[in-house]
């Protein structure tokens, strides 16, 4: 009996079902009530921004948050030991990290006014975070080796104790030193992230039989991803707590204005890219490698600080440019090093990322580039370096595409020199000629499909560029010898291409070029004759020459000479013969 067709209409497609299931498992929480409960606690305390009245002292706030974190940890142990609900326990782990962040914020208002009291609060908070973490690990019998445990506690210490690094400058009322200290925080976060590199290098063996059903990737890396997110939030709150009030005033601080910008996240994201690259190389997972290679591109795009969203931000960006330099320049330099190391380690595509990163330095100035409007004029030396790297890679791999990129970079770099601007030919035509000569050079050196296409396009485009250049020379009344010498050079280039890589199409193009040169010589000869004899018979003489050539052409047609020439021309087309075979 056939199936009910209405059942098929109700049944989702297999791919859609798998996709929906995959997305649901990864972007939704199967039990959101733990998160909602924690959100209510955070809202009730109002610690992060102190948007409510000071109903509780910092000690009371720490006790409330710490006590709630202990209750959540006990709940996690209960649901795992009794019911084996590991998914809900994983959600609780993430919530605990968010509560640790809130605990670290409790003492921000006391660091400058009462450092001893703040030290006691932060020490108790840090000890509570360590105690809750160890309680969960031992109670749930989770295995977390030292390669992971040491970086975890380093990051927790950074989360809680970093305000004491800022204390000397705060007590001295040195706003500049405080700002530099806040800016240094994400760099320390990046360094602690890089301390996970040995664990990443070991791969799944580092946490095999970890005591949970979570496989490599989900445990323990989910923990560190969310902890990194909390540390990025801590970087933002440091700007609000320790810089906004002094640099902007109370009104601006109340509007949550600060020096924080997306470029603050660059060290953290670069550390993540290093770890992802190592993970991709160890597992040979192409998707992970692609994410690792594209992440520095995102970092460079985020590293444009702009001219400043407020007074404090503008002042700090000015200090950056006057001292260390533009954040985008440093991000691009770091990306070049990252891609270079990735290329040496054999990451697919890293070599091309390296070339383009070096080439991008041609428009980034260390002392002035802060947005897209402050890109500098093209500098030749980064382009030459990119051309050298791409050229060496192209010769080694025998790929015409990389060679063509190298020659284009070389051409643009050559045009960037000031001496090119002094030529009587427009810069656009100079660039066009250099690029076309580069295309023909690649087409002659190699003989793959791309090279053959470059030969054809290069010869055709060079003929068009030559015609435009001749028209420009006539318009500016250039010297009489310039046009013949230039046209002769172009014809010689085309003839060399035909001689080195003969084909019927290129020979036909050479014939057209020779006919055009011959016609131009006749026209110039008639004009010279007319200026010499100062007569009125120049047009008639030119017509006589044209009719003479028509007569020769008709005779050649009668004799069959043109047909034989065309057959010889087409019969030597190597590409056509290869295609037919």
MILOMAR-240252 format. One line per field, with one value per residue (C-alpha): z, x, y; residue in one letter; residue number from 1. Coordinates in nm, 4 decimals, padded with zeros to 6 digits. Each point is the difference from the previous one (the first is absolute). Layout:
<recs>
c3 <- [Z,...]
c1 <- [X,...]
c2 <- [Y,...]
residuo <- [a,...]
num <- [NUM,...]
</recs>
This chain:
<recs>
c3 <- [00.0000,-00.0964,00.2634,00.0794,-00.2105,00.2741,00.2302,-00.2439,00.0051,00.3779,00.0039,-00.0205,-00.2425,00.1348,-00.0538,00.1586,00.3023,00.0507,-00.0385,00.2415,00.2519,-00.0371,00.0493,00.2907,00.1852,-00.0443,00.0288,00.2533,00.3588,00.0680,00.3468,00.0063,00.3551,00.1619,-00.2209,00.0693,00.3714,-00.0193,-00.2076,00.2708,00.2623,-00.2097,-00.0624,00.3691,00.1155,-00.2776,00.0587,-00.3545,-00.0567,00.3456,-00.1621,00.3199,00.3437,00.2321,00.2018,00.0708,00.0916,-00.2271,00.2601,00.0025,-00.3789,-00.0143,00.2566,-00.1967,-00.3315,00.1500,00.1875,-00.3146,-00.1905,00.2706,-00.0284,-00.3786,00.0389,00.2421,-00.2468,-00.2774,00.2125,00.0940,-00.3531,-00.1269,00.2837,00.0258,-00.3507,-00.2338,-00.1565,-00.1354,-00.2418,00.2819,00.2000,-00.2906,-00.0008,00.3716,-00.0560,-00.2408,00.2396,00.2800,-00.2078,-00.0489,00.3753,00.0572,-00.2213,00.2110,00.3165,-00.1414,-00.0560,00.3637,00.1126,-00.2936,00.1931,00.2935,-00.1738,00.0063,00.3187,00.2251,-00.1568,00.3050,00.0092,-00.3754,00.0340,00.2571,-00.2219,-00.3096,00.1867,00.1439,-00.3414,-00.1690,00.2713,-00.0368,-00.3787,00.0428,00.2673,-00.2098,-00.3010,00.1953,00.1692,-00.3388,-00.1464,00.2944,00.0662,-00.3645,-00.0401,-00.3003,-00.1209,-00.0715,-00.0507,00.1023,-00.3628,00.0337,00.3733,00.0227,-00.2826,00.1506,00.3362,-00.1629,-00.1779,00.3166,00.1832,-00.2782,00.0249,00.3740,00.0822,-00.2923,00.1646,00.2324,-00.3018,-00.0541,00.3652,-00.0061,-00.2914,00.1504,00.3323,-00.1823,-00.2099,-00.3122,-00.2626,-00.2816,00.1919,00.1010,-00.3611,-00.1102,00.2771,-00.1162,-00.3585,00.1139,00.1457,-00.3297,-00.0843,00.3246,-00.0813,-00.3361,00.1667,00.2419,-00.2976,-00.1758,00.3079,-00.1251,-00.3120,00.1458,00.0892,-00.3467,-00.1536,00.1866,-00.1478,00.1279,00.1908,00.2569,00.1406,-00.1127,00.2496,00.1686,00.2109,-00.2041,-00.3223,-00.1632,-00.2830,-00.0955,-00.0891,00.2269,00.3032,00.1175,-00.2818,00.0501,00.3492,-00.1313,-00.2785,00.2475,00.2470,-00.2796,-00.0655,00.3679,-00.0077,-00.3010,00.1995,00.2865,-00.2332,-00.0773,00.3664,00.0881,-00.2386,00.1658,00.3582,-00.0099,-00.2953,-00.0945,00.3210,-00.0095,-00.3722,-00.0906,00.3117,00.1769,-00.2712,-00.2773,00.2267,00.0737,-00.3772,00.0014,-00.2195,00.0271,-00.1950,-00.0761,-00.3688,-00.2078,-00.0435,00.3713,-00.0960,-00.2570,00.2345,00.1207,-00.3522,-00.1243,00.2850,-00.1036,-00.3595,00.1140,00.1966,-00.2889,-00.2427,00.2235,00.0369,-00.3750,-00.0733,00.2605,-00.1182,-00.3720,00.0266,-00.2945,00.1476,00.3166,-00.2102,-00.2096,00.3113,00.1417,-00.3204,-00.0381,00.3637,-00.0316,-00.2937,00.2340,00.2637,-00.2438,-00.1016,00.3684,00.0727,-00.1665,00.3104,-00.1768,00.1029,00.3366,00.1143,00.3006,00.1553,00.1962,-00.2995,-00.2280,00.2581,00.0382,-00.3767,-00.0295,00.2657,-00.1868,-00.3255,00.1716,00.1812,-00.1167,-00.3222,-00.1673,00.1261,-00.3546,-00.1007,00.2905,-00.0716,-00.3628,00.0974,00.2409,-00.2756,-00.2303,00.2638,00.0702,-00.3660,-00.0583,00.2790,-00.1267,-00.3504,00.1318,00.1868,-00.3173,00.0617,-00.3348,-00.1294,00.2636,-00.2558,-00.1942,00.3213,00.0768,-00.3368,00.0264,00.3603,-00.0991,-00.2983,00.2255,00.1950,-00.3065,00.0975,00.3823,00.1779,00.3549,00.1095,-00.1587,-00.1172,00.2266,-00.2505,-00.3716,-00.0650,00.1342,-00.2186,-00.1274,-00.3590,-00.1445,00.1242,-00.2414,00.2363,00.1505,-00.3527,-00.1097,00.2971,-00.0841,-00.3650,00.0972,00.2235,-00.2548,-00.2806,00.1843,00.0886,-00.3584,-00.1463,00.2503,-00.0562,-00.3740,00.0452,-00.2355,00.2317,00.2763,-00.2498,-00.1429,00.3494,00.0587,-00.3184,00.0669,00.3485,-00.1581,-00.2566,00.2530,00.2206,-00.2897,-00.0846,00.3619,-00.0458,-00.0429,-00.3139,-00.1859,00.0697,-00.1906,-00.3273,-00.2761,-00.0219,00.2444,00.3018,-00.1013,-00.3337,00.1742,00.2381,-00.2924,-00.1947,00.2977,00.0840,-00.3626,-00.0314,00.3258,-00.1412,-00.3156,00.2036,00.1995,-00.3190,-00.1584,00.3053,00.0504,-00.2346,00.1962,-00.0781,00.1972,-00.1733,-00.3458,00.0924,00.1335,-00.3291,-00.2038,00.2297,00.0503,-00.3711,-00.0803,00.2913,-00.0827,-00.3533,00.1352,00.2561,-00.2751,-00.2052,00.2998,00.0737,-00.3582,00.0151,00.3245,-00.1539,-00.2949,00.2322,00.2064,-00.3117,00.1109,-00.1840,-00.3477,00.0954,00.3095,-00.1770,-00.2515,00.2730,00.2309,-00.2689,-00.1070,00.3585,00.0341,-00.3304,00.1128,00.3230,-00.1906,-00.2443,00.2897,00.1497,-00.3358,-00.0453,00.3493,00.0090,-00.3625,-00.0734,-00.2810,00.2125,00.1067,-00.3563,-00.1226,00.2704,-00.1073,-00.3605,00.1051,00.1972,-00.2969,-00.2319,00.2490,00.0261,-00.3774,-00.0412,00.2622,-00.1751,-00.3266,00.1655,00.1725,-00.3231,-00.1891,00.2753,-00.0076,-00.3790,00.0177,00.2554,-00.2055,-00.3418,00.1439,-00.2723,-00.0178,-00.1433,00.3264,00.0203,-00.3654,00.0496,00.3021,-00.2018,-00.2708,00.2493,00.1411,-00.3453,-00.0820,00.2987,-00.0926,-00.3388,00.1575,00.2285,-00.2946,-00.1860,00.3061,00.0207,-00.3683,00.0499,00.3178,00.2031,00.2821,00.0286,00.0252,00.2571,00.2103,-00.0169,00.1150,00.2781,00.1333,-00.0566,00.2497,00.2864,00.2730,00.2336,-00.2637,-00.0775,00.3694,00.0395,-00.2965,00.1282]
c1 <- [00.0000,00.1566,00.0938,-00.2327,00.1169,-00.1095,00.2511,00.2756,-00.1185,00.0264,00.3404,00.2938,00.2804,00.2950,00.2498,-00.2334,-00.0537,00.3721,00.0715,-00.2734,00.1180,00.3615,-00.0903,-00.2306,00.2652,00.2632,-00.1728,-00.2728,00.0038,-00.2106,-00.0786,00.0058,-00.1306,00.3450,00.1067,-00.3205,00.0499,00.3570,-00.1188,-00.2506,00.2753,00.2263,-00.2884,-00.0865,00.3521,00.0730,00.3742,00.1431,-00.1080,-00.1274,-00.3189,-00.1983,00.0269,00.2697,-00.2321,00.2738,00.3639,00.2653,00.0543,-00.3694,-00.0120,00.2957,-00.1635,-00.3277,00.1673,00.2467,-00.2752,-00.2115,00.3027,00.0484,-00.3698,00.0317,00.3107,-00.1862,-00.2907,00.2408,00.1437,-00.3476,-00.1411,00.3118,00.0493,-00.3691,-00.1389,00.3046,-00.1341,00.3332,-00.1462,-00.1594,00.3218,00.1919,-00.2384,00.0588,00.3771,-00.0360,-00.2291,00.2533,00.2652,-00.2352,-00.0571,00.3770,00.0173,-00.2660,00.1872,00.3127,-00.1954,-00.1063,00.3179,00.0492,-00.1478,00.2373,00.3348,00.0980,-00.1756,00.0640,00.2628,00.0309,-00.3732,-00.0028,00.2918,-00.1886,-00.3081,00.1883,00.2047,-00.3179,-00.1671,00.2952,00.0195,-00.3742,00.0344,00.2884,-00.1898,-00.3160,00.2046,00.1892,-00.3196,-00.1623,00.3044,00.0440,-00.3682,-00.0792,00.3319,00.0934,00.3579,00.1647,00.3778,00.2515,00.0334,-00.3554,-00.0273,00.2945,-00.1249,-00.3507,00.1161,00.2295,-00.2995,-00.2088,00.2787,00.0090,-00.3765,00.0080,00.3374,00.0834,-00.1401,00.3032,00.2252,-00.1829,00.0118,00.3335,-00.1084,-00.3466,00.1394,00.2404,-00.2904,00.2032,-00.2734,00.2397,00.1655,-00.3420,-00.1126,00.3109,-00.0572,-00.3563,00.1213,00.2549,-00.2705,-00.1113,00.3654,00.0369,-00.3225,00.1503,00.3171,-00.1954,-00.1940,00.3236,00.0973,-00.2591,00.2087,00.1791,-00.3375,-00.1343,00.3090,-00.0605,-00.3479,-00.2749,00.2537,00.0288,-00.3502,-00.0743,-00.2286,-00.0745,-00.2863,-00.2807,-00.1851,00.1419,00.2447,00.3046,-00.1006,-00.3012,00.2141,00.1850,00.0121,-00.3561,00.1079,00.2918,-00.2036,-00.2541,00.2701,00.1662,-00.3318,-00.0228,00.3548,-00.0911,-00.2949,00.2416,00.2146,-00.3045,-00.0953,00.3554,-00.0440,-00.3290,00.1196,00.3469,00.0221,-00.3344,-00.0592,00.3412,00.0346,-00.3589,-00.1786,-00.3031,-00.2560,00.1942,00.0747,-00.3705,-00.0570,00.2516,00.2491,00.3576,00.3194,-00.0975,00.0013,-00.0149,00.3787,00.0339,-00.1063,00.2783,00.2486,-00.2708,-00.1176,00.3560,00.0594,-00.3204,00.1263,00.3274,-00.1870,-00.2407,00.2902,00.1666,-00.3281,-00.0530,00.3536,-00.0184,-00.3376,00.0356,-00.3473,-00.0344,-00.2908,00.1955,00.2992,-00.2135,-00.1422,00.3518,00.1259,-00.2939,-00.0078,00.3020,-00.1777,-00.2906,00.2450,00.1625,-00.3430,-00.0883,00.3314,-00.0877,-00.0549,-00.1493,00.0613,-00.1710,-00.3607,00.0498,00.2636,00.1736,00.0058,00.1422,00.2684,00.1026,00.0145,00.2228,00.2310,00.0065,00.1019,00.2684,00.1569,-00.0549,-00.1845,-00.3283,-00.1814,-00.0854,00.3682,00.0981,-00.2869,00.1071,00.3614,-00.1144,-00.2134,00.3041,00.1974,-00.2940,-00.0550,00.3716,00.0238,-00.3174,00.1477,00.3234,-00.2043,-00.1870,-00.3436,-00.1867,-00.0484,00.2191,00.2610,-00.2498,-00.1270,00.3619,00.0474,-00.3139,00.0728,00.3421,-00.1495,-00.2629,00.2809,00.0492,-00.3005,00.0271,00.2110,00.1142,-00.0297,-00.3262,-00.2361,-00.3044,-00.2846,-00.0651,00.0316,00.3560,00.1491,00.3344,00.1200,00.1239,00.3498,00.2084,00.2136,-00.2767,-00.1224,00.3502,00.0267,-00.3393,00.1052,00.3212,-00.1813,-00.2735,00.2541,00.2128,-00.3108,-00.1239,00.3260,00.0177,-00.3591,-00.0035,-00.3322,-00.0596,-00.2558,00.2545,00.2566,-00.2544,-00.0765,00.3711,00.0431,-00.3093,00.1307,00.3322,-00.1703,-00.2063,00.3057,00.2010,-00.2748,-00.0015,00.3430,-00.0034,00.2122,-00.2867,-00.2251,00.2390,-00.0449,-00.1999,-00.2337,-00.2947,00.0538,-00.2958,00.1611,00.3290,-00.1748,-00.1846,00.3211,00.1868,-00.2863,-00.0307,00.3730,-00.0220,-00.2841,00.1987,00.3069,-00.1950,-00.1608,00.3415,00.1623,-00.2761,-00.2208,-00.3066,-00.3573,00.0247,00.3261,-00.1512,-00.2945,00.2374,00.1927,-00.3127,-00.1497,00.3349,00.0747,-00.3511,-00.0040,00.3520,-00.1077,-00.2950,00.2235,00.2476,-00.2736,-00.1134,00.3565,00.0545,-00.3160,00.1212,00.3401,-00.1672,-00.2232,00.2926,00.2168,00.2823,00.3341,-00.0104,00.2235,-00.2032,-00.2888,00.2076,00.2386,-00.2866,-00.1967,00.3142,00.0592,-00.3568,00.0305,00.3305,-00.1608,-00.2832,00.2473,00.2043,-00.3116,-00.0877,00.3565,00.0184,-00.3560,-00.1170,-00.3688,-00.2345,-00.1925,00.3137,00.1355,-00.3256,00.0280,00.3572,-00.1146,-00.2702,00.2589,00.2386,-00.2794,-00.0921,00.3655,00.0363,-00.3169,00.1188,00.3348,-00.1770,-00.2183,00.2957,00.1978,-00.2744,-00.0283,00.3758,-00.0059,-00.2794,00.1886,00.3183,-00.1353,-00.2689,-00.2411,-00.3628,00.0488,00.0508,-00.3496,00.0155,00.3388,-00.1304,-00.2962,00.2361,00.1977,-00.3176,-00.1280,00.3371,-00.0269,-00.3521,00.1325,00.2719,-00.2594,-00.2226,00.2921,00.0884,-00.3579,00.0045,00.3274,-00.1246,00.2897,-00.2224,-00.1777,00.3303,00.1268,-00.3150,00.0308,00.3603,-00.0952,-00.2836,00.1777,00.2723,-00.2374,00.1351,-00.2917,-00.2564,00.1896,00.0199,-00.3713,-00.0898,00.2201]
c2 <- [00.0000,00.3361,00.2520,00.2841,00.3000,00.2371,-00.1657,00.0931,00.3590,00.0042,-00.1682,00.2515,-00.0524,-00.1995,00.2811,00.2537,-00.2265,-00.0535,00.3722,00.0965,-00.2580,00.1153,00.3656,-00.0707,-00.1951,00.2680,00.3358,-00.0796,-00.1172,-00.3115,00.1345,00.3822,00.0399,-00.0107,00.2879,00.1912,-00.0514,00.1333,00.2960,00.0869,-00.0102,00.2248,00.2383,00.0090,00.0784,00.2519,-00.0266,00.0362,00.3593,00.0959,00.1197,-00.0423,00.1486,-00.1315,-00.2195,-00.2536,00.0449,-00.1547,-00.2749,-00.0832,-00.0014,-00.2357,-00.2267,-00.0098,-00.0741,-00.2476,-00.1783,-00.0261,-00.1358,-00.2658,-00.0974,-00.0321,-00.2148,-00.2272,-00.0236,-00.0979,-00.2783,-00.1183,-00.0233,-00.1766,-00.2488,-00.0898,00.0490,00.0249,00.3232,00.1216,00.2571,00.1979,-00.0264,00.1483,00.2981,00.0447,00.0014,00.2912,00.1863,-00.0429,00.1741,00.2924,00.0121,-00.0023,00.3108,00.1694,-00.0941,00.1650,00.3219,00.0303,00.1763,00.2412,00.2909,-00.0627,-00.0496,00.3661,00.1146,-00.3006,-00.2307,-00.2282,-00.0651,-00.0593,-00.2428,-00.2030,-00.0096,-00.1059,-00.2600,-00.1511,00.0092,-00.1652,-00.2663,-00.0644,-00.0386,-00.2437,-00.1903,-00.0331,-00.1115,-00.2644,-00.1166,-00.0618,-00.1735,-00.2363,-00.0669,-00.0738,-00.1880,00.2151,-00.0285,00.3359,-00.0415,00.2626,00.1123,00.1328,00.0626,00.2406,00.2288,-00.0148,00.1286,00.2536,00.1459,-00.0059,00.1848,00.2567,00.0399,00.0735,00.1518,00.2291,00.3188,-00.0055,00.0471,00.3301,00.1045,00.1958,00.2194,00.0445,00.1205,00.2317,00.1348,-00.0742,-00.0348,-00.0841,-00.2856,-00.1338,00.0011,-00.1894,-00.2516,-00.0584,-00.0393,-00.2607,-00.2256,-00.1667,-00.0683,-00.1933,-00.1830,-00.0946,-00.1263,-00.2167,-00.1303,-00.0919,-00.2011,-00.2514,-00.0682,-00.3082,-00.1514,00.0732,-00.1561,-00.3249,-00.0205,-00.2347,-00.2099,00.2799,-00.0665,-00.3524,-00.1803,00.3319,-00.1347,00.1596,-00.0830,00.3123,-00.0598,00.2038,00.3509,00.0137,-00.0776,00.1956,00.2552,00.1230,00.1013,00.2073,00.1596,00.1308,00.1009,00.1962,00.1722,00.0945,00.1386,00.2150,00.1332,00.0645,00.2090,00.2119,00.0377,00.1043,00.2923,00.0915,-00.0415,00.1517,00.2363,00.1521,00.1939,00.1703,00.0604,00.0845,00.1097,-00.1416,00.0848,-00.1761,-00.2949,-00.0299,-00.0304,-00.2917,00.1846,-00.1244,-00.0573,-00.3595,-00.0874,-00.3144,00.0162,-00.0872,-00.3536,-00.0477,-00.1809,-00.2394,-00.0804,-00.0522,-00.2455,-00.1793,-00.0118,-00.1600,-00.2668,-00.0676,-00.0284,-00.2569,-00.1896,-00.0019,-00.1178,-00.2760,-00.1269,00.0894,00.1541,00.2387,00.1961,00.0762,00.1039,00.2325,00.1635,00.0400,00.1629,00.2370,00.1077,00.2380,00.1664,00.0730,00.1254,00.2430,00.1303,00.0536,00.1729,00.3296,00.2152,00.3008,00.3572,-00.0431,-00.0391,00.2295,00.2225,-00.2768,-00.2325,00.2709,00.0822,-00.3640,-00.0575,00.3071,-00.1483,-00.3306,00.1667,00.2084,-00.2967,-00.3578,00.0776,-00.0842,-00.3132,-00.1074,00.0166,-00.2242,-00.2380,-00.0248,-00.0648,-00.2710,-00.1495,-00.0120,-00.1931,-00.2296,-00.0818,-00.0453,-00.2567,-00.1696,-00.0205,-00.1507,-00.2592,-00.0942,00.1521,00.0034,00.3543,00.1647,00.1030,00.2097,00.1602,00.0898,00.1654,00.2100,00.0969,00.1309,00.1821,00.1636,00.1681,00.2205,00.2137,-00.0165,00.2587,-00.0711,00.3625,00.1157,-00.2761,-00.0200,-00.0532,-00.0504,00.3737,00.0145,-00.2722,00.1167,00.0303,-00.3265,-00.0843,-00.2109,-00.2094,-00.2188,-00.0676,-00.0986,-00.2377,-00.1520,-00.0317,-00.1779,-00.2457,-00.0702,-00.0301,-00.2535,-00.1991,00.0183,-00.1263,-00.2832,-00.1093,00.0863,00.1799,00.2878,00.1593,00.0627,00.1222,00.2398,00.1301,00.0531,00.1976,00.2103,00.0864,00.0853,00.2202,00.1907,00.0423,00.1382,00.2481,00.1187,00.1579,00.3758,-00.0209,-00.1669,00.2983,00.2264,-00.1905,00.1750,-00.3013,-00.0147,-00.2251,-00.2167,-00.0867,-00.0755,-00.2415,-00.1583,-00.0603,-00.1447,-00.2343,-00.1142,-00.0615,-00.1986,-00.2097,-00.0735,-00.0878,-00.2572,-00.1291,-00.0545,-00.1583,-00.2584,-00.1972,-00.1055,00.1030,00.3239,00.0913,-00.0519,00.2201,00.2663,-00.0006,00.0607,00.2619,00.1704,00.0375,00.1270,00.2457,00.1200,00.0863,00.2016,00.1736,00.0841,00.1653,00.2070,00.1031,00.1118,00.2095,00.1593,00.0759,00.1688,00.2039,00.1321,00.0587,-00.2264,-00.0069,-00.1540,-00.2925,-00.1070,-00.1722,-00.2045,-00.1175,-00.0932,-00.1841,-00.1821,-00.1139,-00.1313,-00.1851,-00.1513,-00.1228,-00.1679,-00.1537,-00.1436,-00.1566,-00.1565,-00.1274,-00.1550,-00.1386,-00.0248,-00.0438,00.0924,00.2489,00.1849,00.0016,00.1515,00.2673,00.0715,00.0358,00.2471,00.1948,00.0090,00.1172,00.2737,00.1071,00.0005,00.2069,00.2446,00.0402,00.0749,00.2632,00.1625,-00.0112,00.1790,00.2633,00.0539,00.0312,00.2545,00.2121,-00.0225,00.1021,00.2301,-00.1080,-00.0915,-00.3489,-00.1870,-00.1561,-00.1029,-00.1600,-00.1917,-00.1221,-00.1181,-00.2043,-00.1541,-00.0942,-00.1511,-00.2279,-00.1007,-00.0978,-00.2146,-00.1603,-00.0911,-00.1529,-00.2071,-00.1252,-00.1021,-00.1860,-00.1766,00.1376,00.1249,-00.3355,-00.1864,00.2459,-00.0458,-00.3793,00.0104,00.2368,-00.2147,-00.3275,00.0915,00.0682,-00.2264,00.0634,-00.0994,-00.3187,-00.0841,00.0586,-00.2200,-00.2819]
residuo <- [x,x,x,x,x,x,x,x,x,x,x,x,x,x,x,x,x,x,x,x,x,x,x,x,x,x,x,x,x,x,x,x,x,x,x,x,x,x,x,x,x,x,x,x,x,x,x,x,x,x,x,x,x,x,x,x,x,x,x,x,x,x,x,x,x,x,x,x,x,x,x,x,x,x,x,x,x,x,x,x,x,x,x,x,x,x,x,x,x,x,x,x,x,x,x,x,x,x,x,x,x,x,x,x,x,x,x,x,x,x,x,x,x,x,x,x,x,x,x,x,x,x,x,x,x,x,x,x,x,x,x,x,x,x,x,x,x,x,x,x,x,x,x,x,x,x,x,x,x,x,x,x,x,x,x,x,x,x,x,x,x,x,x,x,x,x,x,x,x,x,x,x,x,x,x,x,x,x,x,x,x,x,x,x,x,x,x,x,x,x,x,x,x,x,x,x,x,x,x,x,x,x,x,x,x,x,x,x,x,x,x,x,x,x,x,x,x,x,x,x,x,x,x,x,x,x,x,x,x,x,x,x,x,x,x,x,x,x,x,x,x,x,x,x,x,x,x,x,x,x,x,x,x,x,x,x,x,x,x,x,x,x,x,x,x,x,x,x,x,x,x,x,x,x,x,x,x,x,x,x,x,x,x,x,x,x,x,x,x,x,x,x,x,x,x,x,x,x,x,x,x,x,x,x,x,x,x,x,x,x,x,x,x,x,x,x,x,x,x,x,x,x,x,x,x,x,x,x,x,x,x,x,x,x,x,x,x,x,x,x,x,x,x,x,x,x,x,x,x,x,x,x,x,x,x,x,x,x,x,x,x,x,x,x,x,x,x,x,x,x,x,x,x,x,x,x,x,x,x,x,x,x,x,x,x,x,x,x,x,x,x,x,x,x,x,x,x,x,x,x,x,x,x,x,x,x,x,x,x,x,x,x,x,x,x,x,x,x,x,x,x,x,x,x,x,x,x,x,x,x,x,x,x,x,x,x,x,x,x,x,x,x,x,x,x,x,x,x,x,x,x,x,x,x,x,x,x,x,x,x,x,x,x,x,x,x,x,x,x,x,x,x,x,x,x,x,x,x,x,x,x,x,x,x,x,x,x,x,x,x,x,x,x,x,x,x,x,x,x,x,x,x,x,x,x,x,x,x,x,x,x,x,x,x,x,x,x,x,x,x,x,x,x,x,x,x,x,x,x,x,x,x,x,x,x,x,x,x,x,x,x,x,x,x,x,x,x,x,x,x,x,x,x,x,x,x,x,x,x,x,x,x,x,x,x,x,x,x,x,x,x,x,x,x,x,x,x,x,x,x,x]
num <- [1,2,3,4,5,6,7,8,9,10,11,12,13,14,15,16,17,18,19,20,21,22,23,24,25,26,27,28,29,30,31,32,33,34,35,36,37,38,39,40,41,42,43,44,45,46,47,48,49,50,51,52,53,54,55,56,57,58,59,60,61,62,63,64,65,66,67,68,69,70,71,72,73,74,75,76,77,78,79,80,81,82,83,84,85,86,87,88,89,90,91,92,93,94,95,96,97,98,99,100,101,102,103,104,105,106,107,108,109,110,111,112,113,114,115,116,117,118,119,120,121,122,123,124,125,126,127,128,129,130,131,132,133,134,135,136,137,138,139,140,141,142,143,144,145,146,147,148,149,150,151,152,153,154,155,156,157,158,159,160,161,162,163,164,165,166,167,168,169,170,171,172,173,174,175,176,177,178,179,180,181,182,183,184,185,186,187,188,189,190,191,192,193,194,195,196,197,198,199,200,201,202,203,204,205,206,207,208,209,210,211,212,213,214,215,216,217,218,219,220,221,222,223,224,225,226,227,228,229,230,231,232,233,234,235,236,237,238,239,240,241,242,243,244,245,246,247,248,249,250,251,252,253,254,255,256,257,258,259,260,261,262,263,264,265,266,267,268,269,270,271,272,273,274,275,276,277,278,279,280,281,282,283,284,285,286,287,288,289,290,291,292,293,294,295,296,297,298,299,300,301,302,303,304,305,306,307,308,309,310,311,312,313,314,315,316,317,318,319,320,321,322,323,324,325,326,327,328,329,330,331,332,333,334,335,336,337,338,339,340,341,342,343,344,345,346,347,348,349,350,351,352,353,354,355,356,357,358,359,360,361,362,363,364,365,366,367,368,369,370,371,372,373,374,375,376,377,378,379,380,381,382,383,384,385,386,387,388,389,390,391,392,393,394,395,396,397,398,399,400,401,402,403,404,405,406,407,408,409,410,411,412,413,414,415,416,417,418,419,420,421,422,423,424,425,426,427,428,429,430,431,432,433,434,435,436,437,438,439,440,441,442,443,444,445,446,447,448,449,450,451,452,453,454,455,456,457,458,459,460,461,462,463,464,465,466,467,468,469,470,471,472,473,474,475,476,477,478,479,480,481,482,483,484,485,486,487,488,489,490,491,492,493,494,495,496,497,498,499,500,501,502,503,504,505,506,507,508,509,510,511,512,513,514,515,516,517,518,519,520,521,522,523,524,525,526,527,528,529,530,531,532,533,534,535,536,537,538,539,540,541,542,543,544,545,546,547,548,549,550,551,552,553,554,555,556,557,558,559,560,561,562,563,564,565,566,567,568,569,570,571,572,573,574,575,576,577,578,579,580,581]
</recs>
